[in-house]
Amino acid sequence: MLSIIIPTLNEEERLPRLLDSLKKQDFEDYEVIIADSNSTDKTRDIARSYGYRITSGGLPAKARNQGAKTAQGDYFLFLDADMAIAPGGLKQLLAEFAKRKLYAAAFFLRPFGDNPFHFWAYTLFHNWPLFVLQKIVPYGTAAALIKKELYQQIGGYDKEVVFLEDSVFLKKAAEQGKFGMLKSSHLFFSQRRFQKKGWIKTYLKIVLGVLYTFLFGPIKKDIFQYWS
């Protein structure tokens, strides 16, 4: 069984799109756990309306760990609340994961919307470089798939990491088990932070954060002010 774990904080506008995309999958052996950080909007009501389980949350790393504590699946899929999966995509991705005998994986990401510039920019500067370098620089953001046994072996997410905690998590996983970028289907993601904070500014912070993480280790202080 697959456990899908989604951290939330006031995601009433975006969460339904993700949950609707899960309902459209042709894969049924899964559970959904919403790790909510005391949302003050209708996030919890929405999760209940879909019949999904709710647990306590916190910052992203802590929330993912909280969700994993009650997860019953053999595989964990961590997704941000502002994402979506293409119809039939979940089955394709899981089949690729099994065929390649992976223990942990990241994904090709595709921005919501029809802007060709955004699509090709992310394809050329995120998806394909990471696919080519996946055995050298294991990296992922916004989503991760991992076998439960490996998750437990590495101790889950490091809750002290304040920026790029998902890439630190996958780097640690890749040191203990086979890692790969899955490309049989895209995961869609929101560009809200890029739009709100500015494309160039946000992108540079991510690039600098990735370089810092792989050169000096996890970022445990908000030196890049990504969340401000």
VOBA-1610 file (N, C-alpha, C; in pm, whole numbers, padded with zeros to 5 digits, always signed):
BEGIN
Met+00083-00120+00000Met+00000+00000+00000Met+00087+00125+00000Leu+00034+00232-00058Leu+00102+00360-00065Leu+00038+00457+00034Ser+00121+00525+00111Ser+00074+00630+00201Ser+00112+00765+00141Ile+00013+00850+00115Ile+00036+00983+00061Ile+00023+01083+00174Ile+00130+01155+00202Ile+00136+01245+00317Ile+00148+01389+00268Ile+00055+01474+00312Ile+00046+01611+00262Ile+00048+01709+00379Pro+00156+01787+00395Pro+00158+01893+00497Pro+00068+02009+00452Thr-00005+02070+00545Thr-00091+02182+00510Thr-00085+02292+00615Leu-00110+02413+00568Leu-00132+02530+00653Leu-00214+02629+00570Asn-00341+02638+00602Asn-00432+02730+00532Asn-00426+02711+00380Glu-00461+02591+00336Glu-00453+02555+00193Glu-00591+02530+00133Glu-00694+02598+00183Glu-00829+02571+00134Glu-00846+02600-00015Glu-00768+02693-00070Glu-00782+02727-00211Glu-00714+02626-00303Arg-00607+02564-00255Arg-00526+02477-00342Arg-00543+02328-00315Leu-00572+02291-00192Leu-00581+02150-00156Leu-00683+02072-00238Pro-00803+02127-00267Pro-00901+02048-00344Pro-00849+02004-00481Arg-00767+02086-00545Arg-00713+02048-00676Arg-00627+01922-00665Leu-00546+01914-00561Leu-00463+01795-00540Leu-00550+01674-00506Leu-00643+01691-00414Leu-00726+01579-00373Leu-00815+01530-00487Asp-00863+01622-00570Asp-00941+01580-00688Asp-00855+01499-00784Ser-00728+01540-00799Ser-00639+01467-00889Ser-00611+01327-00838Leu-00610+01308-00707Leu-00591+01174-00650Leu-00714+01086-00676Lys-00830+01147-00669Lys-00954+01072-00693Lys-00962+01023-00837Lys-00890+01089-00928Lys-00896+01054-01070Lys-00793+00949-01110Gln-00715+00901-01014Gln-00612+00802-01045Gln-00674+00664-01067Asp-00607+00581-01148Asp-00652+00443-01169Asp-00573+00349-01078Phe-00532+00400-00966Phe-00461+00323-00863Phe-00536+00344-00733Glu-00575+00238-00667Glu-00665+00250-00553Glu-00604+00211-00419Asp-00490+00143-00420Asp-00433+00092-00295Asp-00349+00200-00227Tyr-00417+00302-00178Tyr-00345+00410-00110Tyr-00430+00471+00000Glu-00363+00537+00092Glu-00427+00617+00195Glu-00372+00759+00187Val-00448+00855+00236Val-00405+00995+00236Val-00407+01046+00379Ile-00297+01107+00418Ile-00285+01165+00553Ile-00254+01313+00537Ile-00338+01398+00596Ile-00319+01542+00595Ile-00253+01582+00727Ala-00129+01629+00720Ala-00056+01672+00840Ala-00072+01823+00852Asp-00172+01865+00928Asp-00211+02006+00929Asp-00153+02083+01047Ser-00104+02202+01017Ser-00041+02288+01119Ser-00140+02393+01168Asn-00248+02346+01229Asn-00347+02435+01292Asn-00401+02539+01195Ser-00446+02496+01080Ser-00505+02587+00982Ser-00626+02659+01042Thr-00640+02787+01004Thr-00753+02867+01053Thr-00860+02885+00946Asp-00839+02825+00829Asp-00940+02831+00723Asp-01014+02697+00716Lys-01060+02658+00599Lys-01140+02536+00586Lys-01059+02414+00543Thr-00927+02420+00559Thr-00841+02309+00517Thr-00884+02178+00579Arg-00903+02176+00708Arg-00940+02051+00777Arg-01079+02003+00734Asp-01171+02095+00716Asp-01306+02057+00672Asp-01300+01992+00534Ile-01216+02047+00446Ile-01201+01992+00312Ile-01145+01850+00318Ala-01041+01831+00400Ala-00981+01698+00414Ala-01084+01598+00464Arg-01164+01639+00561Arg-01267+01549+00614Arg-01373+01516+00509Ser-01405+01613+00426Ser-01508+01590+00323Ser-01466+01484+00222Tyr-01334+01465+00206Tyr-01282+01361+00117Tyr-01263+01228+00191Gly-01283+01231+00322Gly-01269+01109+00402Gly-01126+01076+00439Tyr-01038+01175+00435Tyr-00897+01149+00462Tyr-00863+01178+00608Arg-00761+01110+00654Arg-00718+01122+00792Arg-00639+01251+00815Ile-00655+01311+00932Ile-00585+01434+00967Ile-00500+01409+01090Thr-00375+01457+01084Thr-00288+01450+01200Thr-00225+01587+01222Ser-00156+01605+01333Ser-00093+01734+01361Ser+00023+01757+01266Gly+00058+01884+01245Gly+00164+01918+01151Gly+00274+02001+01214Gly+00309+02109+01151Gly+00420+02194+01192Gly+00490+02247+01069Leu+00616+02288+01081Leu+00694+02324+00965Leu+00706+02201+00873Pro+00738+02221+00745Pro+00730+02110+00648Pro+00796+01979+00691Ala+00920+01987+00742Ala+00989+01863+00781Ala+00917+01792+00895Lys+00878+01868+00996Lys+00807+01809+01110Lys+00673+01753+01067Ala+00601+01826+00981Ala+00469+01780+00937Ala+00479+01648+00861Arg+00578+01636+00775Arg+00595+01511+00701Arg+00623+01395+00796Asn+00706+01419+00895Asn+00735+01315+00994Asn+00612+01280+01075Gln+00533+01381+01110Gln+00410+01355+01186Gln+00315+01267+01106Gly+00302+01296+00978Gly+00216+01214+00894Gly+00267+01072+00881Ala+00399+01058+00871Ala+00459+00925+00855Ala+00440+00837+00979Lys+00423+00900+01095Lys+00408+00823+01219Lys+00287+00732+01215Thr+00182+00775+01149Thr+00058+00696+01146Thr+00037+00626+01012Ala+00132+00642+00921Ala+00118+00583+00787Ala+00130+00432+00793Gln+00048+00364+00717Gln+00045+00217+00718Gln+00100+00155+00590Gly+00137+00238+00493Gly+00182+00187+00365Gly+00325+00136+00367Asp+00361+00063+00262Asp+00499+00016+00244Asp+00583+00120+00172Tyr+00514+00218+00111Tyr+00581+00327+00041Tyr+00519+00458+00087Phe+00601+00562+00100Phe+00553+00694+00139Phe+00571+00790+00021Leu+00465+00861-00013Leu+00472+00967-00113Leu+00440+01099-00044Phe+00538+01186-00037Phe+00520+01317+00024Phe+00492+01419-00085Leu+00382+01493-00070Leu+00341+01592-00169Leu+00310+01724-00101Asp+00350+01835-00162Asp+00305+01966-00115Asp+00158+01982-00152Ala+00088+02065-00075Ala-00057+02079-00092Ala-00096+02152-00219Asp-00003+02224-00280Asp-00037+02302-00400Asp+00007+02231-00528Met+00007+02098-00526Met+00047+02020-00641Met-00074+01944-00698Ala-00051+01865-00802Ala-00152+01775-00858Ala-00081+01668-00940Ile-00149+01556-00960Ile-00095+01445-01040Ile-00183+01426-01162Ala-00122+01411-01278Ala-00198+01391-01401Ala-00279+01262-01392Pro-00396+01256-01456Pro-00476+01132-01456Pro-00393+01012-01503Gly-00392+00907-01425Gly-00315+00788-01458Gly-00168+00798-01423Gly-00124+00915-01381Gly+00019+00937-01355Gly+00073+00858-01237Leu-00008+00842-01134Leu+00040+00774-01014Leu+00078+00629-01045Lys-00004+00560-01120Lys+00025+00421-01155Lys+00150+00411-01240Gln+00168+00504-01333Gln+00286+00505-01418Gln+00413+00528-01336Leu+00407+00622-01244Leu+00524+00655-01163Leu+00563+00540-01071Leu+00464+00475-01013Leu+00492+00362-00925Leu+00549+00244-01003Ala+00500+00225-01125Ala+00552+00117-01209Ala+00697+00144-01246Glu+00730+00269-01278Glu+00868+00304-01310Glu+00958+00286-01188Phe+00908+00327-01072Phe+00982+00312-00947Phe+01019+00166-00923Ala+00922+00076-00944Ala+00945-00067-00925Ala+01037-00124-01031Lys+01016-00085-01157Lys+01095-00139-01268Lys+01243-00104-01252Arg+01270+00016-01204Arg+01409+00061-01187Arg+01468+00018-01053Lys+01387-00052-00972Lys+01429-00104-00842Lys+01486+00007-00753Leu+01411+00117-00747Leu+01454+00232-00667Leu+01407+00217-00522Tyr+01476+00287-00436Tyr+01436+00296-00295Tyr+01387+00436-00260Ala+01426+00535-00340Ala+01381+00672-00320Ala+01381+00743-00454Ala+01293+00841-00470Ala+01283+00907-00601Ala+01230+01049-00587Ala+01268+01133-00684Ala+01211+01265-00704Ala+01142+01265-00840Phe+01086+01379-00880Phe+00997+01381-00995Phe+01028+01493-01093Phe+00989+01471-01219Phe+00982+01579-01316Phe+00864+01668-01275Leu+00885+01797-01267Leu+00779+01889-01227Leu+00736+01975-01345Arg+00607+02007-01347Arg+00553+02092-01454Arg+00466+02201-01392Pro+00492+02327-01423Pro+00410+02435-01366Pro+00265+02427-01415Phe+00172+02466-01329Phe+00034+02480-01372Phe+00027+02591-01478Gly-00069+02580-01567Gly-00089+02683-01668Gly-00034+02643-01804Asp-00060+02727-01903Asp-00024+02697-02041Asp+00089+02783-02094Asn+00160+02852-02005Asn+00268+02939-02050Asn+00385+02854-02100Pro+00416+02856-02230Pro+00524+02771-02283Pro+00661+02809-02229Phe+00681+02938-02197Phe+00810+02981-02143Phe+00836+02915-02009His+00735+02916-01921His+00751+02855-01790His+00774+02705-01802Phe+00702+02640-01895Phe+00718+02496-01913Phe+00860+02462-01958Trp+00907+02529-02063Trp+01039+02495-02116Trp+01151+02539-02023Ala+01131+02650-01952Ala+01233+02694-01857Ala+01252+02590-01748Tyr+01140+02536-01697Tyr+01152+02436-01591Tyr+01202+02304-01644Thr+01164+02270-01767Thr+01211+02146-01827Thr+01362+02150-01849Leu+01411+02261-01904Leu+01552+02272-01941Leu+01644+02299-01823Phe+01594+02375-01725Phe+01682+02417-01615Phe+01656+02343-01484His+01556+02258-01482His+01531+02179-01360His+01525+02030-01393Asn+01429+01991-01474Asn+01403+01848-01493Asn+01518+01772-01559Trp+01560+01817-01675Trp+01663+01740-01745Trp+01801+01748-01680Pro+01846+01862-01629Pro+01975+01862-01558Pro+01976+01766-01438Leu+01864+01764-01363Leu+01859+01675-01247Leu+01852+01529-01289Phe+01785+01503-01403Phe+01780+01366-01453Phe+01919+01319-01496Val+01991+01403-01567Val+02125+01369-01614Val+02221+01350-01497Leu+02203+01430-01392Leu+02296+01429-01278Leu+02244+01347-01159Gln+02138+01269-01180Gln+02073+01204-01066Gln+02164+01111-00985Lys+02264+01052-01050Lys+02355+00963-00977Lys+02468+01039-00908Ile+02484+01167-00945Ile+02591+01248-00888Ile+02536+01346-00785Val+02425+01411-00821Val+02363+01511-00733Val+02216+01474-00712Pro+02187+01383-00620Pro+02048+01347-00595Pro+01973+01466-00534Tyr+01867+01508-00600Tyr+01797+01629-00558Tyr+01650+01618-00592Gly+01568+01679-00510Gly+01426+01685-00539Gly+01363+01794-00456Thr+01249+01841-00502Thr+01178+01945-00428Thr+01028+01924-00439Ala+00956+01960-00334Ala+00810+01960-00329Ala+00749+01820-00316Ala+00819+01716-00361Ala+00763+01581-00356Ala+00874+01478-00347Ala+00846+01366-00283Ala+00943+01258-00272Ala+00869+01126-00253Leu+00923+01021-00313Leu+00870+00885-00297Leu+00981+00800-00237Ile+00948+00724-00132Ile+01051+00647-00064Ile+00990+00521-00003Lys+01067+00414-00002Lys+01023+00294+00068Lys+01022+00319+00218Lys+00923+00264+00286Lys+00908+00286+00429Lys+01033+00242+00505Glu+01091+00130+00466Glu+01208+00079+00537Glu+01326+00174+00529Leu+01342+00241+00413Leu+01451+00336+00399Leu+01421+00464+00476Tyr+01295+00507+00473Tyr+01255+00624+00553Tyr+01291+00603+00700Gln+01258+00487+00752Gln+01287+00459+00892Gln+01437+00447+00916Gln+01508+00392+00821Gln+01652+00374+00835Gln+01726+00508+00846Ile+01682+00608+00770Ile+01751+00738+00774Ile+01690+00833+00876Gly+01585+00789+00944Gly+01527+00872+01050Gly+01434+00982+01002Gly+01381+00970+00881Gly+01286+01068+00831Gly+01352+01200+00795Tyr+01272+01305+00795Tyr+01321+01440+00764Tyr+01389+01501+00887Asp+01491+01580+00862Asp+01559+01652+00969Asp+01480+01779+00999Lys+01413+01783+01113Lys+01325+01896+01144Lys+01402+02024+01177Glu+01534+02015+01192Glu+01614+02135+01217Glu+01649+02210+01089Val+01630+02145+00974Val+01660+02208+00846Val+01547+02303+00810Val+01579+02430+00782Val+01476+02531+00758Val+01457+02562+00610Phe+01546+02516+00524Phe+01536+02546+00381Phe+01592+02427+00303Leu+01519+02384+00202Leu+01556+02270+00117Leu+01567+02140+00197Glu+01476+02126+00294Glu+01476+02004+00376Glu+01448+01881+00291Asp+01372+01897+00182Asp+01342+01782+00096Asp+01465+01734+00021Ser+01552+01826-00022Ser+01673+01785-00092Ser+01772+01718+00004Val+01777+01767+00128Val+01863+01704+00229Val+01813+01561+00257Phe+01682+01547+00266Phe+01621+01417+00290Phe+01655+01318+00179Leu+01642+01361+00054Leu+01669+01271-00058Leu+01818+01242-00074Lys+01902+01338-00042Lys+02046+01315-00046Lys+02085+01207+00054Lys+02027+01216+00172Lys+02054+01114+00275Lys+02001+00978+00232Ala+01884+00978+00170Ala+01825+00852+00123Ala+01912+00789+00015Ala+01965+00873-00075Ala+02047+00822-00185Ala+02177+00761-00137Glu+02221+00799-00018Glu+02344+00741+00038Glu+02321+00600+00090Gln+02194+00564+00112Gln+02161+00434+00170Gln+02086+00341+00075Gly+02027+00396-00030Gly+01950+00315-00124Gly+01950+00378-00262Lys+01912+00303-00362Lys+01916+00351-00500Lys+01814+00463-00521Phe+01861+00575-00578Phe+01779+00693-00601Phe+01765+00719-00751Gly+01651+00777-00791Gly+01635+00815-00931Gly+01529+00922-00949Met+01537+00991-01062Met+01434+01087-01102Met+01331+01013-01189Leu+01206+01019-01150Leu+01100+00953-01226Leu+01049+01047-01335Lys+01039+00996-01459Lys+01000+01081-01570Lys+00884+01026-01652Ser+00822+00918-01605Ser+00712+00859-01681Ser+00586+00946-01678Ser+00577+01037-01581Ser+00467+01132-01574Ser+00513+01253-01494His+00451+01367-01519His+00484+01488-01445His+00399+01500-01319Leu+00452+01572-01221Leu+00371+01627-01114Leu+00356+01777-01142Phe+00236+01828-01128Phe+00213+01970-01149Phe+00234+02045-01017Phe+00287+02167-01027Phe+00312+02244-00906Phe+00274+02390-00926Ser+00246+02457-00815Ser+00208+02598-00818Ser+00332+02687-00824Gln+00319+02797-00897Gln+00427+02894-00906Gln+00404+03013-00813Arg+00319+02995-00712Arg+00276+03109-00630Arg+00393+03183-00564Arg+00495+03110-00516Arg+00607+03179-00452Arg+00687+03258-00555Phe+00707+03201-00671Phe+00779+03273-00777Phe+00704+03400-00816Gln+00572+03388-00827Gln+00491+03502-00867Gln+00486+03609-00759Lys+00484+03566-00634Lys+00474+03660-00523Lys+00607+03728-00492Lys+00714+03651-00495Lys+00845+03703-00454Lys+00933+03746-00571Gly+00893+03709-00693Gly+00973+03743-00809Gly+01050+03622-00859Trp+01048+03600-00991Trp+01109+03481-01048Trp+01260+03476-01027Ile+01327+03583-01062Ile+01474+03583-01055Ile+01520+03571-00910Lys+01461+03648-00821Lys+01500+03647-00679Lys+01479+03509-00617Thr+01364+03450-00643Thr+01333+03319-00585Thr+01423+03211-00642Tyr+01442+03214-00774Tyr+01526+03113-00839Tyr+01670+03120-00788Leu+01723+03241-00773Leu+01860+03256-00724Leu+01875+03204-00582Lys+01775+03228-00499Lys+01780+03177-00362Lys+01785+03024-00362Ile+01707+02962-00449Ile+01705+02816-00455Ile+01840+02763-00504Val+01894+02825-00610Val+02023+02781-00664Val+02133+02796-00560Leu+02137+02910-00493Leu+02238+02932-00389Leu+02219+02835-00273Gly+02093+02808-00240Gly+02065+02714-00132Gly+02111+02574-00165Val+02088+02532-00289Val+02132+02399-00332Val+02284+02389-00327Leu+02352+02490-00379Leu+02499+02490-00377Leu+02551+02487-00234Tyr+02492+02566-00148Tyr+02534+02570-00007Tyr+02513+02432+00058Thr+02397+02373+00033Thr+02365+02245+00095Thr+02465+02137+00055Phe+02499+02131-00072Phe+02588+02025-00119Phe+02735+02054-00091Leu+02768+02181-00065Leu+02907+02215-00032Leu+02932+02215+00119Phe+02836+02266+00196Phe+02859+02288+00338Phe+02765+02211+00430Gly+02657+02157+00376Gly+02565+02081+00458Gly+02430+02148+00475Pro+02339+02087+00550Pro+02203+02138+00566Pro+02197+02281+00619Ile+02097+02354+00572Ile+02075+02493+00614Ile+01983+02494+00735Lys+02038+02527+00851Lys+01961+02523+00975Lys+01933+02661+01032Lys+01972+02765+00958Lys+01937+02902+00991Lys+01886+02968+00864Asp+01796+03063+00877Asp+01733+03123+00760Asp+01823+03227+00695Ile+01941+03182+00651Ile+02040+03276+00597Ile+01998+03328+00459Phe+01914+03256+00388Phe+01870+03300+00257Phe+01734+03371+00260Gln+01673+03376+00379Gln+01545+03445+00399Gln+01441+03403+00294Tyr+01435+03274+00270Tyr+01345+03222+00168Tyr+01199+03241+00209Trp+01171+03226+00339Trp+01034+03230+00385Trp+00986+03370+00421Ser+01079+03468+00418Ser+01039+03605+00456Ser+00986+03681+00336
//
